[in-house]
């Protein structure tokens, strides 16, 4: 085997090794990224659920306050006076 063929073969082996290493590194990172994305999507869903629950509680408190105002005797008296 000539020196030129030997050098080309060694370079081909080195580039092949580096390409395989790069490919395996990307696959490993891709798997970790997918896991992280799944975890973040779950966290976002939980936060949305919490925000909706908090918003519903807020609306319920406001409704209770309005019910108290409307059922208050003073409110009806004001309405009667305004209707005159």
Backbone bond lengths (Angstrom), bond angles and torsions (degrees), N, CA, C in turn:
res aa  C-N    CA-C-N  psi(-1)  N-CA   C-N-CA  omega(-1)  CA-C   N-CA-C  phi
1 X - - - 1.450 - - 1.531 108.19 -
2 X 1.318 115.67 135.90 1.461 119.16 -177.74 1.525 110.83 -81.12
3 X 1.325 114.35 163.23 1.467 119.59 -178.62 1.524 111.46 -62.62
4 X 1.326 117.10 -39.15 1.471 120.51 -178.53 1.531 110.83 -63.16
5 X 1.313 117.01 -44.03 1.467 121.32 179.27 1.520 109.83 -64.60
6 X 1.311 117.54 -39.83 1.464 122.17 179.32 1.533 110.27 -63.96
7 X 1.315 117.90 -44.32 1.466 122.37 179.65 1.527 110.03 -63.39
8 X 1.334 116.74 -44.92 1.470 120.95 179.20 1.528 109.81 -62.24
9 X 1.324 118.05 -41.77 1.461 121.86 179.67 1.532 110.71 -64.02
10 X 1.315 117.59 -42.38 1.473 121.12 179.57 1.535 110.30 -64.81
11 X 1.331 115.44 -43.58 1.475 119.25 179.06 1.531 110.40 -63.56
12 X 1.341 116.56 -40.99 1.466 120.23 178.67 1.528 110.85 -62.92
13 X 1.320 116.92 -41.13 1.470 120.79 179.03 1.524 110.20 -64.83
14 X 1.347 116.67 -42.74 1.477 120.11 -179.66 1.528 110.58 -63.97
15 X 1.343 117.57 -46.75 1.464 120.02 179.43 1.528 111.46 -64.43
16 X 1.329 117.06 -37.86 1.466 120.20 176.71 1.517 111.40 -62.32
17 X 1.322 116.26 -43.73 1.463 121.03 177.95 1.526 111.29 -61.66
18 X 1.334 116.14 -46.29 1.466 120.03 -179.89 1.532 111.69 -63.92
19 X 1.339 116.59 -38.48 1.469 120.29 178.37 1.531 110.64 -64.49
20 X 1.328 117.24 -43.13 1.465 120.63 179.14 1.532 111.05 -65.41
21 X 1.318 116.58 -39.58 1.458 120.60 179.02 1.526 110.36 -64.32
22 X 1.327 116.78 -43.62 1.474 121.61 178.35 1.525 110.19 -61.89
23 X 1.336 116.85 -43.24 1.456 121.49 -179.13 1.535 110.75 -63.75
24 X 1.325 117.20 -43.58 1.462 120.01 -179.64 1.534 110.53 -67.92
25 X 1.317 117.20 -35.54 1.471 121.24 177.96 1.526 109.98 -64.04
26 X 1.341 116.79 -42.63 1.476 120.41 179.05 1.522 110.93 -65.33
27 X 1.320 117.13 -42.65 1.463 119.83 179.56 1.518 111.41 -62.92
28 X 1.320 116.99 -40.78 1.462 121.20 178.93 1.525 110.26 -63.97
29 X 1.323 116.58 -46.09 1.459 120.91 179.40 1.516 111.09 -67.19
30 X 1.324 116.62 -35.88 1.457 120.67 178.73 1.522 110.32 -61.44
31 X 1.319 116.84 -41.91 1.459 121.31 178.94 1.528 110.78 -64.32
32 X 1.326 116.41 -42.92 1.463 120.29 178.61 1.518 110.82 -64.90
33 X 1.335 116.54 -39.69 1.462 119.92 178.88 1.527 111.45 -65.22
34 X 1.323 116.45 -40.41 1.466 119.73 178.22 1.528 110.41 -62.74
35 X 1.317 117.42 -41.46 1.466 120.87 177.85 1.523 110.31 -62.85
36 X 1.317 116.94 -43.30 1.469 121.54 179.93 1.525 110.70 -64.69
37 X 1.340 117.05 -41.28 1.463 120.90 178.11 1.519 110.09 -62.73
38 X 1.333 117.51 -44.64 1.465 120.86 178.55 1.525 110.93 -60.24
39 X 1.337 116.68 -42.66 1.455 120.75 179.79 1.533 110.47 -63.92
40 X 1.321 117.38 -42.90 1.465 120.89 179.91 1.527 111.60 -67.04
41 X 1.335 117.44 -38.10 1.464 120.38 177.42 1.527 110.52 -63.59
42 X 1.323 117.03 -39.80 1.462 120.89 177.07 1.524 110.44 -63.64
43 X 1.325 115.88 -43.06 1.465 120.73 179.59 1.520 111.21 -63.83
44 X 1.333 117.01 -40.46 1.464 121.15 178.21 1.524 110.34 -63.06
45 X 1.324 117.13 -42.96 1.466 120.96 178.84 1.529 110.70 -61.17
46 X 1.331 116.31 -41.67 1.471 120.06 179.05 1.531 110.78 -65.17
47 X 1.331 116.22 -41.26 1.465 119.77 179.69 1.524 111.18 -66.00
48 X 1.326 117.04 -39.14 1.475 120.18 177.24 1.523 110.03 -63.08
49 X 1.317 116.16 -42.34 1.456 120.56 179.62 1.525 110.02 -62.19
50 X 1.328 116.80 -42.98 1.458 121.47 178.81 1.521 110.63 -65.02
51 X 1.338 116.89 -42.14 1.464 120.50 -179.83 1.521 110.37 -64.25
52 X 1.336 117.73 -40.92 1.461 120.68 178.26 1.520 110.88 -65.35
53 X 1.324 116.67 -39.40 1.460 120.41 179.00 1.527 109.79 -65.33
54 X 1.326 116.27 -43.45 1.464 120.75 179.66 1.525 110.25 -64.27
55 X 1.318 116.84 -40.59 1.458 120.98 179.32 1.532 110.08 -65.70
56 X 1.319 117.80 -40.71 1.463 121.46 178.94 1.535 110.21 -64.30
57 X 1.330 117.21 -40.98 1.461 120.57 178.20 1.528 110.54 -64.41
58 X 1.319 116.38 -38.86 1.460 121.65 177.77 1.527 110.99 -61.49
59 X 1.323 116.02 -46.41 1.464 120.93 179.63 1.518 110.45 -64.82
60 X 1.318 117.14 -39.47 1.464 120.92 179.13 1.535 110.98 -63.30
61 X 1.327 117.00 -41.25 1.471 120.16 177.54 1.519 111.07 -63.62
62 X 1.322 116.88 -41.55 1.464 120.48 179.00 1.524 110.82 -64.06
63 X 1.325 116.29 -40.56 1.458 120.97 178.95 1.526 110.87 -63.84
64 X 1.318 117.29 -42.26 1.461 120.75 177.95 1.527 110.85 -61.79
65 X 1.327 116.43 -40.22 1.459 120.45 178.52 1.522 110.15 -63.55
66 X 1.330 116.82 -44.19 1.471 120.28 178.70 1.526 111.12 -64.11
67 X 1.314 117.62 -38.78 1.467 120.71 177.51 1.523 110.59 -62.19
68 X 1.328 116.86 -40.91 1.467 120.16 178.14 1.517 110.95 -62.71
69 X 1.335 116.52 -42.20 1.466 119.95 -179.16 1.521 110.62 -64.70
70 X 1.339 116.86 -45.55 1.464 121.01 -176.39 1.521 111.22 -68.02
71 X 1.323 118.53 -35.76 1.468 120.40 -178.60 1.522 112.33 -85.27
72 X 1.327 117.48 -3.96 1.461 121.86 179.65 1.532 109.16 -71.12
73 X 1.332 116.31 138.30 1.470 121.16 -179.71 1.528 111.18 -61.43
74 X 1.303 117.89 -36.03 1.459 121.55 -179.98 1.517 111.96 -62.56
75 X 1.300 117.21 -34.22 1.466 121.36 179.60 1.515 109.98 -65.35
76 X 1.345 117.15 -44.95 1.467 120.50 179.36 1.518 110.88 -64.88
77 X 1.311 118.47 -37.39 1.454 121.89 178.44 1.523 110.12 -63.23
78 X 1.326 117.63 -44.37 1.459 121.27 177.75 1.528 110.48 -61.72
79 X 1.316 117.06 -39.88 1.456 120.92 -179.83 1.521 110.27 -65.30
80 X 1.320 116.14 -41.19 1.465 120.11 178.68 1.524 110.68 -64.31
81 X 1.324 116.36 -42.43 1.463 119.64 179.74 1.529 110.30 -65.77
82 X 1.297 117.62 -41.17 1.470 120.57 179.15 1.529 112.00 -67.68
83 X 1.287 118.43 -28.01 1.468 120.56 179.83 1.528 111.22 -75.64
84 X 1.334 118.62 -17.49 1.466 120.99 178.73 1.464 108.62 -74.80
